[in-house]
Amino acid sequence: MQLIDALTAICVRTIAQFCGKVIFKNEQRATIVQKLSDFEILEQANTAATLQDWGRLSQDLQQLLTSEEQSKLFSDPNATAILLDLAMQVLEWGSFQDRWDIAKLFPNFGIDAIAPLIDFLNDEEADPEAQWFAVRILGSFNHPRVIEALIELLKTSQSEDLNSMAVSVLASMGKTAVSVLETLLEEDSTRLFAVQALGQIRRSETVPLLMQVIRDPEVQIRAIAIEALSSFHSDDITTVLIAALQDVAVQVRLAAVTGLGFRSDRSNLVGQLRPLLLDLNLEVCRQTAIALGRLGTLQAATALYEVLQSQHTPENLAIELVRALGWIALPEALNYLETALLQLSLPEMVQLEIVQTLGRIDSVELKPQATQILLNGLPKLESVGIRQAIALSLGQLGDPDAINALVALLADTDDGVRLHAISALKTLDAEQHLKRLAQIEPEESELGRGIAIALREWHF
């Protein structure tokens, strides 16, 4: 009854305001109708809450809180309190979708929503999923009370999901939360959460705090700090990352290697990174290859090739080394790939990666060199898969010098090789060249038949 009485009062006051005039303008009539409509929807919402029809209640609230007249609805404190109570009921008892929809409406209530949301967080019997939404909603309010509540939550909650969301919300507050997070660093129980939030903020104000924990006993804390510090460029931070290469923890070494790979202005890093190509952890080796490829120097290329030619290098690491060499836009790096392809006893998958990597060279100056390497490999590499890949890569490079070699592949005994050669010749726009050859090449020869097939399929 209290709800109905309050809503009726709102409606009566609104109607009275308009009925004070004898003559109504069209716009005034529309407003009265809308207000009556809002009242009816509020009654429906109350009924839905009584019946615990949370989906219906959510829809009614969405209609009310997105209407053009919501500002007048919120002008009455009683109406605001009623609507907020209904929204909290959906949050507490609704389905995931109901909660998702209603969460978008809470900012309409302004700071009035903060207190009930915080109370809900402190309710030990509340549904953890609903509390997760409450934390997410609180992120809409950059308010001191919200920060205090989230910090208290991190100190007491055992829920990984809740804590993770609280960390994300604090991080989203940026500079406002940095000073508060500093206090969390001082306590063992909250230091990890503080570092996680600081790691997401990515502001220079966080650097001194992150530097405090680079030698923390907890591996995860050290790794997060090193990864976050990698976003900032200074000699001091580079020194910290280099030191972290010696960390006993794989996570920390990975973070340090990755961060150093983005410092292409520091060519002297090759000496520090190279030993990690032989790390006991294969993922560290792989990430080191990527980092050296990004550095893009001759010294980096040499370090990559030295490990590639070792018989003890695992196949999947060898593939990563090849890719890294392909990123280094230097003739010497391509020379290493040629030597590896034609002189080393590499597994076929690694050879295939070399061929594909050469086909991806996009430097205009290096494309002729890459083309020549592939042409040199054709007579020596007998694998059908490799020959197909060479044809494809020659087409990608687009060098006309490859046309004769591709035409020769039209006589290959493997259908796949011939089809790849035809595709590459199309890319090189070699139709007229094939027509001239068709006039002089005997039709009964393998090459003649291959040329005829290519011409027939040319426009398909």
C-alpha positions as CSV (number, residue, x, y, z in Angstrom):
1,M,0.0,0.0,0.0
2,Q,2.8,2.4,0.8
3,L,4.2,2.0,-2.8
4,I,0.7,2.6,-4.4
5,D,0.1,5.7,-2.1
6,A,3.5,7.2,-3.0
7,L,3.0,6.6,-6.7
8,T,-0.5,8.0,-6.6
9,A,0.7,11.1,-4.9
10,I,3.3,11.6,-7.6
11,C,0.6,11.2,-10.3
12,V,-1.9,13.5,-8.5
13,R,0.6,16.3,-8.0
14,T,1.7,16.0,-11.7
15,I,-1.9,16.2,-12.9
16,A,-2.7,19.1,-10.6
17,Q,0.1,21.1,-12.0
18,F,-1.4,20.8,-15.5
19,C,-5.0,21.1,-14.5
20,G,-4.4,24.6,-13.0
21,K,-5.1,26.0,-16.5
22,V,-8.4,25.8,-18.3
23,I,-6.9,25.6,-21.8
24,F,-4.3,22.8,-22.4
25,K,-1.8,23.0,-25.2
26,N,-1.1,19.8,-27.2
27,E,2.3,19.5,-25.6
28,Q,0.8,19.7,-22.1
29,R,-1.7,17.0,-22.9
30,A,1.0,14.7,-24.2
31,T,2.9,15.2,-20.9
32,I,-0.1,14.3,-18.8
33,V,-0.6,11.2,-20.9
34,Q,3.0,10.2,-20.6
35,K,2.9,10.8,-16.8
36,L,-0.2,8.6,-16.5
37,S,1.6,6.0,-18.7
38,D,4.5,6.1,-16.3
39,F,2.2,5.6,-13.4
40,E,0.7,2.6,-15.0
41,I,4.1,1.1,-15.8
42,L,5.1,1.7,-12.1
43,E,2.0,-0.2,-11.0
44,Q,3.0,-3.0,-13.5
45,A,6.5,-3.0,-12.1
46,N,5.2,-3.3,-8.5
47,T,3.0,-6.2,-9.6
48,A,6.0,-7.9,-11.3
49,A,8.0,-7.5,-8.1
50,T,5.2,-9.0,-6.0
51,L,5.0,-12.0,-8.4
52,Q,8.8,-12.2,-8.5
53,D,8.7,-11.8,-12.3
54,W,12.2,-10.3,-12.5
55,G,12.3,-10.3,-16.3
56,R,9.1,-8.3,-16.5
57,L,10.2,-6.0,-13.8
58,S,13.5,-5.4,-15.6
59,Q,11.7,-4.5,-18.8
60,D,9.3,-2.1,-16.9
61,L,12.2,-0.3,-15.3
62,Q,14.1,0.0,-18.6
63,Q,11.0,1.6,-20.1
64,L,10.6,4.0,-17.2
65,L,14.3,5.0,-16.8
66,T,14.9,5.6,-20.5
67,S,11.7,7.6,-21.1
68,E,11.9,11.3,-21.9
69,E,10.1,12.1,-18.7
70,Q,12.4,10.3,-16.3
71,S,13.8,13.7,-15.0
72,K,10.4,14.6,-13.6
73,L,10.0,11.1,-12.2
74,F,13.3,11.5,-10.4
75,S,12.3,14.9,-9.1
76,D,10.4,13.2,-6.3
77,P,12.6,11.5,-3.7
78,N,10.0,8.9,-2.9
79,A,9.8,7.8,-6.5
80,T,13.5,7.6,-6.7
81,A,13.7,5.4,-3.6
82,I,11.0,3.2,-4.9
83,L,12.6,2.8,-8.3
84,L,16.0,2.1,-6.8
85,D,14.5,-0.5,-4.5
86,L,12.9,-2.3,-7.5
87,A,16.2,-2.2,-9.4
88,M,18.0,-3.7,-6.4
89,Q,15.5,-6.5,-6.3
90,V,16.2,-7.3,-9.9
91,L,19.9,-7.2,-9.2
92,E,19.5,-9.6,-6.2
93,W,17.1,-12.1,-7.6
94,G,17.1,-11.8,-11.4
95,S,18.7,-14.0,-14.0
96,F,22.1,-13.2,-15.5
97,Q,20.5,-11.4,-18.4
98,D,18.1,-9.5,-16.1
99,R,21.1,-8.3,-14.0
100,W,23.0,-7.4,-17.1
101,D,20.2,-5.2,-18.4
102,I,19.4,-3.6,-15.1
103,A,23.1,-2.8,-14.4
104,K,23.0,-0.3,-17.3
105,L,20.3,1.7,-15.5
106,F,21.9,2.3,-12.2
107,P,23.9,5.4,-13.3
108,N,20.5,7.1,-13.6
109,F,20.2,7.1,-9.8
110,G,23.5,8.9,-9.3
111,I,25.3,8.7,-6.0
112,D,22.0,7.5,-4.3
113,A,22.8,4.1,-5.7
114,I,26.1,3.8,-3.9
115,A,24.9,3.1,-0.4
116,P,22.6,0.2,-1.2
117,L,25.1,-1.3,-3.5
118,I,27.8,-1.2,-0.8
119,D,25.4,-2.7,1.7
120,F,24.7,-5.5,-0.8
121,L,28.4,-6.2,-1.1
122,N,28.6,-6.6,2.6
123,D,25.7,-9.1,2.7
124,E,27.3,-12.5,3.4
125,E,24.3,-14.4,2.2
126,A,24.0,-12.5,-1.2
127,D,24.5,-14.4,-4.5
128,P,28.2,-14.0,-5.5
129,E,27.1,-13.4,-9.2
130,A,24.8,-10.6,-8.1
131,Q,27.6,-9.1,-6.0
132,W,29.9,-9.3,-9.1
133,F,27.4,-7.1,-10.9
134,A,27.3,-4.7,-7.9
135,V,31.0,-4.2,-8.1
136,R,30.8,-3.7,-11.8
137,I,28.1,-1.1,-11.3
138,L,30.1,0.7,-8.6
139,G,32.7,1.2,-11.2
140,S,30.4,3.8,-12.8
141,F,30.9,6.0,-9.7
142,N,34.4,7.5,-9.2
143,H,33.6,8.3,-5.6
144,P,35.7,7.9,-2.4
145,R,33.1,5.7,-0.8
146,V,33.4,3.3,-3.7
147,I,37.1,3.1,-3.4
148,E,36.9,2.4,0.3
149,A,34.3,-0.3,-0.2
150,L,36.4,-2.0,-2.9
151,I,39.5,-2.0,-0.8
152,E,37.6,-3.5,2.1
153,L,36.2,-6.1,-0.2
154,L,39.7,-7.1,-1.4
155,K,40.7,-7.4,2.3
156,T,37.9,-9.8,3.2
157,S,36.6,-11.5,0.1
158,Q,37.6,-15.1,-0.8
159,S,36.0,-14.9,-4.3
160,E,38.4,-14.8,-7.1
161,D,35.8,-13.4,-9.5
162,L,34.8,-10.6,-7.1
163,N,38.3,-9.7,-6.4
164,S,39.2,-9.7,-10.1
165,M,36.3,-7.3,-10.9
166,A,37.2,-5.1,-7.9
167,V,40.8,-4.8,-9.2
168,S,39.5,-3.9,-12.7
169,V,37.2,-1.2,-11.3
170,L,40.0,0.3,-9.2
171,A,42.3,0.3,-12.3
172,S,39.6,2.0,-14.3
173,M,39.7,4.9,-11.8
174,G,43.3,5.7,-12.9
175,K,45.1,8.4,-11.0
176,T,42.4,8.7,-8.4
177,A,43.1,5.2,-7.1
178,V,46.9,5.2,-7.2
179,S,47.4,6.7,-3.7
180,V,44.9,4.3,-2.2
181,L,46.5,1.3,-3.9
182,E,49.8,2.3,-2.3
183,T,48.4,1.4,1.1
184,L,47.4,-2.0,-0.1
185,L,51.0,-2.7,-1.1
186,E,52.0,-2.6,2.5
187,E,49.8,-5.6,3.5
188,D,50.7,-9.1,2.4
189,S,47.0,-10.1,2.0
190,T,46.3,-7.3,-0.5
191,R,49.7,-6.7,-2.2
192,L,48.8,-8.9,-5.2
193,F,45.5,-7.1,-5.8
194,A,47.3,-3.7,-5.6
195,V,49.9,-4.7,-8.1
196,Q,47.3,-6.2,-10.5
197,A,45.4,-2.9,-10.4
198,L,48.6,-0.8,-10.8
199,G,49.6,-3.0,-13.7
200,Q,46.3,-2.1,-15.5
201,I,46.5,1.7,-14.9
202,R,49.5,2.3,-17.1
203,R,50.3,5.8,-15.8
204,S,53.7,7.2,-14.9
205,E,52.5,7.7,-11.3
206,T,52.5,3.9,-10.8
207,V,56.2,3.4,-11.7
208,P,57.6,4.1,-8.2
209,L,55.1,1.8,-6.7
210,L,55.8,-1.0,-9.1
211,M,59.5,-0.6,-8.6
212,Q,58.9,-1.4,-4.9
213,V,57.8,-5.0,-5.7
214,I,60.2,-6.1,-8.5
215,R,62.0,-8.3,-5.9
216,D,58.9,-9.4,-4.1
217,P,58.9,-13.1,-2.8
218,E,55.7,-13.8,-4.8
219,V,56.5,-14.8,-8.4
220,Q,53.1,-13.5,-9.7
221,I,53.7,-10.1,-8.2
222,R,57.2,-9.8,-9.7
223,A,55.9,-10.9,-13.1
224,I,53.0,-8.4,-13.1
225,A,55.3,-5.6,-12.0
226,I,57.9,-6.4,-14.7
227,E,55.2,-6.7,-17.4
228,A,53.7,-3.3,-16.4
229,L,57.0,-1.5,-16.2
230,S,57.8,-2.7,-19.7
231,S,55.2,-0.1,-20.9
232,F,57.5,2.7,-19.7
233,H,60.9,3.6,-21.4
234,S,63.8,4.8,-19.3
235,D,67.3,3.6,-18.6
236,D,66.4,2.6,-15.1
237,I,63.5,0.4,-16.2
238,T,65.6,-1.2,-19.0
239,T,68.2,-2.0,-16.3
240,V,65.4,-3.6,-14.2
241,L,64.2,-5.7,-17.2
242,I,67.7,-6.9,-18.0
243,A,68.2,-8.0,-14.3
244,A,64.9,-9.8,-14.5
245,L,66.2,-12.0,-17.3
246,Q,68.1,-13.9,-14.5
247,D,65.0,-14.5,-12.4
248,V,64.5,-18.1,-11.4
249,A,60.8,-17.8,-12.3
250,V,59.7,-18.5,-15.9
251,Q,56.9,-16.0,-15.7
252,V,59.3,-13.2,-14.8
253,R,61.8,-14.1,-17.4
254,L,59.0,-14.2,-20.0
255,A,57.8,-10.7,-19.0
256,A,61.3,-9.3,-19.1
257,V,62.1,-10.8,-22.5
258,T,58.9,-9.6,-24.0
259,G,59.4,-6.1,-22.7
260,L,63.0,-5.8,-24.0
261,G,61.8,-6.9,-27.4
262,F,60.0,-3.6,-27.8
263,R,63.2,-1.6,-27.2
264,S,64.5,-1.5,-30.7
265,D,66.4,1.6,-29.9
266,R,68.7,-0.5,-27.7
267,S,70.8,-2.5,-30.1
268,N,73.1,-3.6,-27.3
269,L,70.4,-5.9,-25.9
270,V,71.3,-8.8,-28.1
271,G,74.1,-9.9,-25.8
272,Q,71.7,-10.0,-22.8
273,L,68.9,-11.8,-24.8
274,R,70.9,-14.4,-26.7
275,P,71.5,-16.7,-23.7
276,L,67.7,-17.1,-23.3
277,L,67.5,-18.7,-26.7
278,L,68.9,-21.7,-24.8
279,D,66.6,-21.4,-21.8
280,L,65.4,-24.5,-20.2
281,N,61.8,-23.3,-20.8
282,L,60.8,-23.6,-24.4
283,E,58.4,-20.7,-24.2
284,V,61.1,-18.4,-23.0
285,C,63.2,-19.5,-26.0
286,R,60.4,-18.8,-28.3
287,Q,59.7,-15.4,-26.9
288,T,63.4,-14.5,-27.0
289,A,63.4,-15.3,-30.7
290,I,60.5,-13.0,-31.2
291,A,62.2,-10.3,-29.2
292,L,65.4,-10.6,-31.3
293,G,63.4,-10.5,-34.5
294,R,61.8,-7.2,-33.3
295,L,65.2,-5.7,-32.5
296,G,66.0,-6.3,-36.2
297,T,69.8,-6.0,-36.1
298,L,72.5,-8.0,-37.8
299,Q,73.7,-9.2,-34.4
300,A,70.2,-10.4,-33.7
301,A,70.0,-12.3,-37.0
302,T,73.4,-13.9,-36.3
303,A,72.2,-15.0,-32.8
304,L,69.0,-16.5,-34.3
305,Y,70.9,-18.4,-37.0
306,E,73.5,-19.8,-34.6
307,V,70.7,-21.6,-32.7
308,L,68.8,-22.5,-35.9
309,Q,71.8,-24.5,-37.2
310,S,72.1,-26.5,-34.0
311,Q,71.0,-30.1,-34.3
312,H,69.6,-29.9,-30.8
313,T,67.1,-27.2,-31.5
314,P,63.5,-28.4,-31.2
315,E,61.4,-28.2,-34.4
316,N,58.8,-25.8,-33.0
317,L,61.6,-23.4,-31.8
318,A,63.3,-23.7,-35.2
319,I,60.1,-22.5,-36.9
320,E,60.0,-19.5,-34.6
321,L,63.6,-18.7,-35.3
322,V,62.9,-18.8,-39.0
323,R,60.0,-16.4,-38.6
324,A,62.1,-14.0,-36.6
325,L,64.8,-14.0,-39.3
326,G,62.1,-13.1,-41.8
327,W,61.2,-10.0,-39.8
328,I,64.7,-8.7,-40.0
329,A,64.8,-6.7,-43.1
330,L,68.5,-7.2,-43.9
331,P,70.1,-9.1,-46.8
332,E,72.2,-11.0,-44.2
333,A,69.1,-12.4,-42.6
334,L,67.9,-13.7,-45.9
335,N,71.4,-15.2,-46.5
336,Y,71.0,-17.1,-43.3
337,L,67.6,-18.4,-44.4
338,E,69.0,-19.5,-47.8
339,T,71.9,-21.4,-46.1
340,A,69.4,-23.0,-43.7
341,L,67.1,-24.1,-46.5
342,L,69.7,-25.5,-48.9
343,Q,72.6,-26.7,-46.7
344,L,71.2,-27.6,-43.3
345,S,69.4,-31.0,-42.6
346,L,66.2,-29.4,-41.3
347,P,62.9,-31.1,-40.9
348,E,60.5,-30.6,-43.7
349,M,58.2,-28.4,-41.6
350,V,61.0,-26.0,-40.9
351,Q,62.0,-26.0,-44.6
352,L,58.3,-25.2,-45.4
353,E,58.4,-22.4,-42.9
354,I,61.5,-20.9,-44.6
355,V,59.8,-21.0,-48.0
356,Q,56.6,-19.4,-46.6
357,T,58.6,-16.8,-44.8
358,L,60.5,-15.8,-47.9
359,G,57.1,-15.4,-49.7
360,R,56.0,-12.9,-47.1
361,I,59.0,-10.6,-47.5
362,D,57.5,-7.2,-48.2
363,S,60.6,-5.1,-48.7
364,V,60.9,-4.0,-52.3
365,E,64.7,-4.1,-52.0
366,L,64.7,-7.7,-50.7
367,K,62.1,-9.3,-52.9
368,P,64.5,-10.1,-55.7
369,Q,66.9,-11.8,-53.3
370,A,64.0,-13.8,-51.8
371,T,62.9,-14.8,-55.3
372,Q,66.3,-16.0,-56.2
373,I,66.6,-18.1,-53.1
374,L,63.4,-19.8,-53.9
375,L,64.5,-20.4,-57.5
376,N,67.8,-21.8,-56.3
377,G,65.8,-24.2,-54.1
378,L,63.5,-25.6,-56.8
379,P,66.0,-28.1,-58.3
380,K,67.2,-29.2,-54.9
381,L,64.0,-29.7,-52.8
382,E,62.1,-32.8,-53.9
383,S,59.2,-32.6,-51.5
384,V,55.8,-32.1,-53.2
385,G,54.7,-29.9,-50.4
386,I,57.8,-27.7,-50.7
387,R,57.4,-27.3,-54.4
388,Q,53.8,-26.2,-54.0
389,A,54.9,-23.7,-51.3
390,I,57.7,-22.4,-53.6
391,A,55.2,-21.8,-56.4
392,L,52.8,-20.0,-54.0
393,S,55.6,-17.9,-52.5
394,L,56.9,-16.9,-56.0
395,G,53.5,-15.7,-56.9
396,Q,53.3,-13.6,-53.7
397,L,56.7,-12.0,-54.3
398,G,55.5,-11.0,-57.8
399,D,58.9,-11.0,-59.5
400,P,58.7,-11.5,-63.3
401,D,62.0,-13.4,-63.1
402,A,60.1,-16.3,-61.6
403,I,57.9,-16.8,-64.7
404,N,60.1,-19.3,-66.5
405,A,60.5,-21.5,-63.4
406,L,56.8,-21.4,-62.8
407,V,56.1,-22.4,-66.4
408,A,58.4,-25.4,-65.9
409,L,56.3,-26.5,-62.9
410,L,53.4,-26.9,-65.3
411,A,55.1,-30.1,-66.4
412,D,55.3,-31.4,-62.8
413,T,53.8,-34.8,-62.1
414,D,51.8,-33.6,-59.1
415,D,48.5,-31.9,-59.8
416,G,48.8,-29.7,-56.7
417,V,52.1,-28.3,-57.9
418,R,50.7,-27.5,-61.3
419,L,47.7,-25.8,-59.8
420,H,49.9,-23.7,-57.5
421,A,52.1,-22.8,-60.5
422,I,49.0,-21.7,-62.5
423,S,47.8,-19.5,-59.6
424,A,51.2,-17.9,-59.3
425,L,51.4,-17.3,-63.1
426,K,48.0,-15.6,-62.9
427,T,49.3,-13.3,-60.2
428,L,52.3,-12.5,-62.5
429,D,49.9,-11.8,-65.4
430,A,51.8,-14.3,-67.7
431,E,48.9,-15.3,-70.0
432,Q,50.5,-13.8,-73.1
433,H,53.7,-15.5,-72.3
434,L,51.9,-18.8,-72.1
435,K,50.1,-18.3,-75.4
436,R,53.4,-17.7,-77.1
437,L,54.8,-20.9,-75.6
438,A,51.8,-22.8,-76.6
439,Q,52.6,-22.1,-80.3
440,I,56.0,-23.6,-80.1
441,E,55.7,-26.3,-77.4
442,P,54.5,-29.7,-78.7
443,E,51.0,-30.4,-77.4
444,E,51.8,-34.0,-76.6
445,S,54.7,-33.1,-74.2
446,E,54.1,-32.8,-70.5
447,L,54.8,-29.1,-70.6
448,G,52.6,-28.6,-73.6
449,R,49.7,-30.3,-71.8
450,G,50.4,-28.2,-68.7
451,I,50.3,-25.0,-70.7
452,A,47.0,-26.0,-72.3
453,I,45.5,-26.8,-69.0
454,A,46.7,-23.4,-67.6
455,L,45.2,-21.5,-70.5
456,R,41.9,-23.4,-70.2
457,E,41.6,-22.6,-66.5
458,W,43.0,-19.1,-66.8
459,H,39.7,-17.2,-66.5
460,F,38.0,-19.5,-63.9
